[in-house]
Amino acid sequence: MASPARRLATNVPGDVYVDSSCIDCDTCRWMAPEVFDAAGDQSRVHAQPADERSTLRALQALLACPTGSIGTLAGHDLAPAKASFPLPVDGEVFHCGYHAESSFGAASYLVVRTPERGGNVLVDSPRFTKPLCDRLDALGGVSLLFLTHRDDVADHARFAERYGCRRVIHAADVDAGTRDVETRIEGLAPVDLDADLRVVPTPGHTAGSACLIHRSTFLFSGDHVAWSPTRRHVYAFRDACWHDWDRQIESMERLAAERFEWILPGHGRRCRIEAERMPAEIARCVAWMRARR
């Protein structure tokens, strides 16, 4: 829980603040950029919420913060913010919020599907918390939990226990914490889990990094690829490549053959680009990656 005694001096005066426990995961800055930005290697409040909408977004960021580093001086009713999760992204895809510190604040997503289409899909694990589980219950629970890579598994075992959902991960990223995952993807060939879901192995960030494509529209990319608002193009995390940069380049080249228009990462910013333009954007990313070998 955030503490006024640890309030960062970089915050502007007022109700909402960030304290010194911030780990610079970037969550609040993309969820409520009108309130939060970066100051050095931590987040801060650069402008107090100006209306009900920005106040709600700030409180959503407070709940999503993996380290509880956001606080308020006023006594806000958090019930509306809690009820707002999962947050709509587009169509049947939602942002779960409630990021986990063990995943360094990675985003997770929910795909809401009818039982006839295989039921709901959770992509990477959020923090296991009652308000989110209550909302997941109301939306039909979780039938499948896809883990993009070993870094963002967080509370997967608790979600599996609660919902009896099948979990999927690439075999190369199985470790002591995921050895009981039910389905392991092998090799580099894409695998269709059902009519909606296609797994594309993308080793590089980790040995078993893999992306999930939903209905040839949404790419859940884990830490493989994201949008850079400063560079204004799709990119990969050169400083956070834990396995092999050359293999990640090769994975990016293979990804260009797939069809999608949304990139929804665990870390970094999401983007939407016309599917017909996406191969050229991925090629631009590959050129940028090759220049950083």
Helices and strands as residue ranges (DSSP letters): G 4-6, E 16-18, H 27-31, E 36-39, E 42-45, H 52-64, E 70-72, H 79-84, E 87-90, E 93-95, G 101-103, E 109-111, G 115-117, E 121-123, H 130-138, E 144-146, G 150-152, H 156-163, E 166-170, G 171-173, E 183-185, E 191-192, E 197-201, E 210-214, E 218-222, E 226-228, E 233-235, G 238-240, H 245-255, E 262-265, E 271-272, H 278-290
